[in-house]
Amino acid sequence: MPIPAPFVSQPMGIQKDWIDYNGHLNMAYYNVLFDRCSDEAFAAMGMGLDYVEQRRLTIYTAEVHVCYVQELHLDHKVTVSLQLIDHDEKRLRLYQEIRHVDGWLAATSEQLALHVDMSGPKVAPFPADVLAKVEAMRAAHAGLPTPERAGRSIGIRRKPA
């Protein structure tokens, strides 16, 4: 089966308990949506729940940068995409987008993830069989353009005096 480029989650709904006192999706739950998509993509690369339980290997997030673009509300349905931008023998650089099922962009996330041996826990190389799947996803995603929002930094832009 061909590897989707980018990887796209199953459609997801917004839960009532995720809505904050401002009437929209609380910022923490955007990360839940990103994480659920990551879980699907990691499983496709051989790093699902069985991987953790049987091999005692997993993925930890080392760094994440989220941009909130447009509010989500209780009645919205979304999909989340994941693009594998880069990797080495122990790390993954991921870019994700949450999109309303109508297509508009709600949020983006860029993440550096670490492959971890749970016995330490300590950062460890991917086993050869999993690395092959990571490399296959990276190859499938290599033809995608670099996302415009990838590599952003946080700062206050000042107008020249």
Backbone bond lengths (Angstrom), bond angles and torsions (degrees), N, CA, C in turn:
res aa  C-N    CA-C-N  psi(-1)  N-CA   C-N-CA  omega(-1)  CA-C   N-CA-C  phi
1 M - - - 1.456 - - 1.534 108.90 -
2 P 1.343 117.40 132.37 1.461 119.76 -179.72 1.532 111.75 -65.45
3 I 1.310 115.24 150.66 1.467 121.37 179.06 1.522 107.82 -85.77
4 P 1.344 117.99 124.83 1.468 119.54 -179.57 1.526 111.18 -66.80
5 A 1.334 115.32 142.89 1.462 121.25 179.80 1.520 109.03 -130.50
6 P 1.303 119.39 106.13 1.460 126.61 -4.27 1.529 110.80 -77.14
7 F 1.328 114.99 170.95 1.462 121.03 172.75 1.530 106.72 -70.44
8 V 1.337 117.84 135.67 1.472 121.19 179.73 1.521 108.89 -126.84
9 S 1.324 115.31 131.77 1.470 122.32 -179.57 1.517 111.62 -68.46
10 Q 1.304 113.86 169.14 1.453 120.79 167.05 1.535 107.76 -68.32
11 P 1.338 119.11 152.01 1.475 119.71 176.22 1.537 110.85 -58.57
12 M 1.321 115.62 142.70 1.463 122.14 -178.40 1.522 109.71 -130.05
13 G 1.315 115.39 145.47 1.454 121.49 175.50 1.518 110.85 -98.97
14 I 1.315 114.88 165.86 1.461 122.52 176.71 1.529 107.26 -96.39
15 Q 1.329 116.36 131.35 1.461 120.46 -178.50 1.536 110.86 -90.10
16 K 1.321 115.30 147.33 1.472 121.58 -176.58 1.531 111.76 -55.21
17 D 1.335 117.48 -41.78 1.471 121.05 -177.79 1.531 112.95 -67.67
18 W 1.312 118.23 -10.87 1.460 122.93 -179.35 1.529 112.53 -87.68
19 I 1.314 116.96 -9.05 1.468 120.80 -177.89 1.530 108.77 -85.16
20 D 1.323 115.92 130.16 1.466 119.87 -176.87 1.530 111.71 -92.98
21 Y 1.327 116.44 -177.24 1.464 121.35 -176.86 1.520 113.03 -68.59
22 N 1.335 118.03 -8.66 1.468 121.28 174.25 1.528 111.57 -88.60
23 G 1.334 116.81 -3.26 1.448 120.75 176.50 1.515 115.69 86.60
24 H 1.328 116.83 9.19 1.467 119.84 177.81 1.530 110.07 -131.52
25 L 1.324 115.75 175.76 1.458 121.10 -178.45 1.522 110.13 -59.68
26 N 1.329 116.16 125.73 1.463 121.74 177.00 1.518 109.54 -64.10
27 M 1.317 116.52 143.76 1.469 121.55 -175.24 1.528 113.23 -54.97
28 A 1.312 119.13 -34.18 1.461 121.63 -178.49 1.527 111.94 -62.94
29 Y 1.322 117.03 -32.20 1.462 119.99 -174.55 1.523 113.31 -80.88
30 Y 1.326 117.64 -16.45 1.463 118.80 168.80 1.533 107.61 -60.29
31 N 1.326 116.19 -40.91 1.472 120.11 179.18 1.527 111.95 -66.49
32 V 1.326 117.69 -32.63 1.466 120.39 175.23 1.526 109.24 -62.52
33 L 1.330 117.02 -43.90 1.464 120.38 178.50 1.531 111.18 -63.32
34 F 1.332 117.15 -44.33 1.470 120.18 176.52 1.530 110.20 -59.02
35 D 1.320 116.15 -43.69 1.457 121.36 -176.99 1.532 111.57 -64.81
36 R 1.316 116.84 -39.79 1.471 119.50 179.65 1.530 110.80 -63.61
37 C 1.319 117.04 -38.78 1.459 119.99 175.91 1.528 110.64 -66.13
38 S 1.335 115.97 -43.60 1.472 119.79 178.29 1.520 110.60 -57.78
39 D 1.331 116.92 -42.61 1.466 120.05 178.41 1.525 111.13 -58.30
40 E 1.331 117.10 -42.26 1.465 120.45 178.15 1.528 110.82 -63.64
41 A 1.326 116.79 -44.67 1.470 120.94 -178.98 1.528 111.11 -67.64
42 F 1.330 117.05 -41.19 1.471 119.56 178.14 1.524 110.68 -62.70
43 A 1.322 117.41 -40.05 1.468 120.86 177.31 1.529 109.98 -61.30
44 A 1.336 117.09 -39.29 1.461 120.82 178.35 1.537 111.49 -64.22
45 M 1.332 116.17 -25.34 1.470 120.95 177.54 1.525 111.93 -94.88
46 G 1.334 117.54 11.61 1.459 121.50 177.63 1.507 115.17 85.15
47 M 1.345 117.08 15.82 1.463 120.54 -177.23 1.522 111.86 -120.09
48 G 1.327 116.18 47.93 1.454 121.47 178.91 1.516 111.82 -88.84
49 L 1.320 116.18 -162.18 1.462 122.32 -177.74 1.529 111.89 -58.77
50 D 1.327 117.94 -40.00 1.471 120.69 178.50 1.528 111.60 -60.01
51 Y 1.324 115.67 -36.42 1.466 121.88 179.87 1.530 110.22 -60.73
52 V 1.321 115.43 -44.24 1.463 120.85 179.37 1.530 110.40 -67.76
53 E 1.319 116.42 -47.79 1.466 120.75 -175.53 1.530 112.79 -69.51
54 Q 1.318 117.86 -41.47 1.461 120.72 -174.52 1.520 113.99 -90.33
55 R 1.329 116.69 -36.56 1.463 119.50 -175.01 1.520 112.92 -105.68
56 R 1.349 116.34 -10.98 1.470 122.22 179.66 1.532 111.23 59.66
57 L 1.337 115.14 37.27 1.462 123.33 176.07 1.522 107.46 -124.35
58 T 1.335 116.52 148.95 1.459 119.90 -175.56 1.519 110.70 -158.28
59 I 1.329 115.39 -175.20 1.463 123.58 176.82 1.526 108.81 -118.19
60 Y 1.328 115.87 132.04 1.473 122.29 173.15 1.523 107.59 -115.45
61 T 1.324 116.41 146.56 1.459 121.26 173.53 1.522 108.50 -85.21
62 A 1.338 116.11 128.83 1.465 121.15 177.72 1.522 111.34 -98.60
63 E 1.334 115.72 -35.24 1.459 120.14 -176.49 1.521 107.98 -155.30
64 V 1.320 116.28 145.36 1.461 120.49 178.28 1.526 109.30 -147.55
65 H 1.327 115.94 143.85 1.465 122.43 177.08 1.530 107.26 -131.36
66 V 1.323 116.68 115.41 1.460 122.50 -178.13 1.525 109.23 -109.03
67 C 1.329 115.03 136.34 1.467 121.44 171.77 1.519 107.82 -117.09
68 Y 1.317 116.16 123.28 1.459 122.25 178.64 1.524 107.21 -93.13
69 V 1.323 117.02 116.89 1.455 121.85 -171.64 1.530 112.10 -102.43
70 Q 1.336 117.03 -46.15 1.457 120.84 -178.97 1.524 108.70 -146.44
71 E 1.328 116.13 141.00 1.457 121.51 -176.69 1.522 112.46 -62.35
72 L 1.328 114.66 145.32 1.459 122.02 170.42 1.524 108.07 -111.19
73 H 1.345 115.01 148.42 1.460 121.61 -177.59 1.528 110.19 -128.61
74 L 1.312 115.62 169.43 1.458 122.89 -173.37 1.525 113.78 -53.01
75 D 1.302 118.32 -39.47 1.471 120.42 -175.74 1.527 113.76 -83.17
76 H 1.330 118.28 2.46 1.460 121.17 -177.05 1.529 112.49 -83.53
77 K 1.311 115.64 147.13 1.468 124.26 170.60 1.517 106.82 -116.73
78 V 1.329 115.69 141.61 1.465 120.38 -176.32 1.525 111.41 -135.35
79 T 1.321 114.37 161.38 1.461 121.27 164.26 1.518 106.11 -123.45
80 V 1.322 115.05 156.31 1.460 120.97 179.36 1.522 107.28 -124.51
81 S 1.320 115.40 132.08 1.466 120.11 177.69 1.520 109.49 -104.63
82 L 1.327 114.61 156.65 1.464 121.31 177.46 1.522 107.86 -137.13
83 Q 1.326 114.61 127.07 1.463 121.80 175.15 1.521 108.07 -116.89
84 L 1.320 116.71 124.10 1.458 121.60 175.02 1.520 106.85 -82.69
85 I 1.334 116.27 105.97 1.462 122.22 -175.53 1.524 111.32 -82.20
86 D 1.335 116.38 -36.77 1.470 119.93 -175.82 1.517 108.57 -162.10
87 H 1.310 115.14 163.31 1.467 121.02 174.73 1.519 109.13 -161.90
88 D 1.310 115.07 161.47 1.460 121.57 166.56 1.514 106.47 -135.38
89 E 1.309 118.85 -160.60 1.464 120.85 -173.91 1.531 113.75 -71.45
90 K 1.361 117.80 -11.55 1.467 120.71 -176.93 1.529 113.85 -133.85
91 R 1.329 118.19 -8.01 1.465 120.53 -170.88 1.525 111.73 -134.40
92 L 1.347 113.93 154.29 1.455 122.52 174.67 1.525 108.58 -127.73
93 R 1.314 116.59 136.15 1.471 121.03 171.20 1.522 105.84 -110.29
94 L 1.335 115.89 118.84 1.453 123.41 -173.28 1.521 110.89 -118.66
95 Y 1.316 115.70 145.71 1.463 121.64 172.63 1.525 106.86 -126.07
96 Q 1.332 116.20 133.58 1.457 120.58 -177.78 1.526 110.78 -131.88
97 E 1.327 114.76 152.74 1.460 121.65 173.59 1.522 109.50 -133.05
98 I 1.327 115.89 136.69 1.461 121.64 169.26 1.520 105.75 -98.24
99 R 1.327 115.06 125.21 1.462 120.57 178.07 1.523 109.50 -125.63
100 H 1.307 115.34 136.99 1.451 120.91 170.87 1.523 107.14 -60.61
101 V 1.322 118.41 150.24 1.463 120.45 -179.66 1.533 112.21 -59.73
102 D 1.327 117.73 -18.13 1.467 121.43 174.38 1.526 112.18 -79.63
103 G 1.352 117.15 -7.73 1.459 120.49 174.22 1.508 116.95 109.27
104 W 1.330 118.60 -16.07 1.464 118.14 -176.76 1.534 111.83 -77.63
105 L 1.328 114.69 149.48 1.461 123.09 -175.94 1.521 111.00 -81.31
106 A 1.342 116.59 127.77 1.460 121.84 178.08 1.525 112.15 -102.96
107 A 1.337 117.35 -38.99 1.471 120.04 -177.24 1.527 109.60 -163.35
108 T 1.326 114.47 157.80 1.465 121.41 174.27 1.521 109.26 -127.65
109 S 1.315 115.33 157.12 1.461 121.30 178.29 1.517 108.57 -145.97
110 E 1.308 115.87 135.96 1.459 121.52 172.17 1.516 106.69 -120.32
111 Q 1.315 116.59 135.69 1.457 120.70 -171.94 1.525 111.23 -138.29
112 L 1.312 114.54 143.50 1.451 121.77 167.41 1.523 105.78 -109.10
113 A 1.326 115.99 119.75 1.459 121.79 -177.04 1.523 109.23 -115.22
114 L 1.318 115.52 146.50 1.462 122.79 -178.22 1.517 110.21 -113.58
115 H 1.329 116.06 140.29 1.456 121.07 173.83 1.527 106.53 -86.34
116 V 1.340 117.35 126.37 1.464 121.94 -169.79 1.528 111.20 -125.52
117 D 1.320 114.51 134.39 1.466 122.88 169.53 1.518 106.15 -86.87
118 M 1.328 116.18 116.59 1.463 121.21 -175.13 1.523 113.11 -67.19
119 S 1.325 119.07 -15.64 1.463 120.18 -179.37 1.515 112.00 -68.69
120 G 1.322 117.80 -19.20 1.463 121.62 -179.06 1.519 113.25 -85.01
121 P 1.281 120.26 -63.28 1.455 122.24 -13.86 1.518 110.53 -67.54
122 K 1.338 115.28 148.15 1.467 120.75 -179.76 1.517 108.99 -151.43
123 V 1.325 115.96 148.93 1.453 121.32 177.42 1.522 107.84 -65.41
124 A 1.334 115.71 135.26 1.465 120.99 -174.94 1.526 109.99 -143.87
125 P 1.325 116.99 154.65 1.467 120.31 177.62 1.532 111.19 -65.13
126 F 1.336 115.28 150.86 1.456 120.76 172.88 1.524 108.77 -65.77
127 P 1.336 118.75 140.86 1.465 119.86 170.76 1.538 108.88 -62.94
128 A 1.316 116.76 155.55 1.464 121.75 -174.74 1.526 112.79 -55.52
129 D 1.338 118.34 -41.05 1.467 120.29 -177.80 1.526 111.67 -66.44
130 V 1.324 117.05 -37.34 1.465 121.09 178.98 1.525 110.07 -75.84
131 L 1.324 117.14 -41.35 1.461 120.38 177.88 1.531 110.32 -57.60
132 A 1.319 117.57 -38.44 1.466 120.83 177.98 1.527 110.66 -61.20
133 K 1.329 117.54 -38.75 1.469 121.08 178.51 1.530 111.24 -72.07
134 V 1.327 116.72 -37.26 1.469 120.91 175.36 1.526 108.84 -61.64
135 E 1.319 116.31 -46.98 1.471 120.67 -179.66 1.527 111.24 -63.26
136 A 1.323 117.51 -35.94 1.466 120.66 177.72 1.527 110.64 -65.76
137 M 1.341 117.07 -41.92 1.463 118.90 178.15 1.524 109.85 -66.69
138 R 1.310 116.99 -41.73 1.474 119.92 179.07 1.528 110.13 -61.11
139 A 1.325 117.45 -42.14 1.465 120.88 178.55 1.528 110.50 -62.75
140 A 1.331 117.09 -41.33 1.466 120.88 178.49 1.523 111.42 -64.78
141 H 1.319 117.11 -31.94 1.463 121.93 -177.58 1.528 112.53 -91.23
142 A 1.324 117.89 -10.11 1.466 121.77 -175.71 1.522 112.65 -61.24
143 G 1.327 117.84 -29.20 1.455 121.00 179.79 1.521 114.54 -79.45
144 L 1.326 116.88 -10.27 1.464 120.32 178.00 1.523 109.82 -74.34
145 P 1.322 117.28 146.40 1.468 117.76 176.23 1.526 110.77 -67.45
146 T 1.324 116.16 153.33 1.465 120.06 173.77 1.524 107.29 -65.62
147 P 1.321 117.46 125.85 1.469 119.22 -177.95 1.524 111.80 -59.85
148 E 1.326 115.14 137.85 1.462 121.25 -179.19 1.518 112.01 -56.93
149 R 1.325 117.58 -34.57 1.467 121.28 -176.36 1.527 112.68 -87.70
150 A 1.316 118.94 -4.65 1.473 120.71 179.42 1.525 110.05 -72.15
151 G 1.328 115.30 141.78 1.462 120.76 177.43 1.515 114.56 81.63
152 R 1.313 116.51 11.08 1.467 119.56 179.70 1.525 110.52 -68.79
153 S 1.311 115.33 153.32 1.457 120.09 173.83 1.530 108.12 -122.16
154 I 1.304 114.35 165.10 1.461 119.96 179.73 1.526 108.62 -96.17
155 G 1.299 116.00 134.10 1.446 120.61 178.00 1.519 110.10 -172.28
156 I 1.310 116.53 166.12 1.461 121.43 175.74 1.513 106.78 -103.00
157 R 1.333 115.06 115.61 1.465 119.47 178.71 1.522 109.14 -77.85
158 R 1.288 115.43 129.51 1.461 121.01 179.96 1.528 109.13 -110.81
159 K 1.328 114.77 141.52 1.453 119.95 176.06 1.529 108.10 -75.94
160 P 1.325 116.03 140.78 1.485 117.80 177.40 1.527 111.04 -60.75
161 A 1.320 115.62 143.20 1.478 120.93 -177.68 1.502 111.72 -70.93
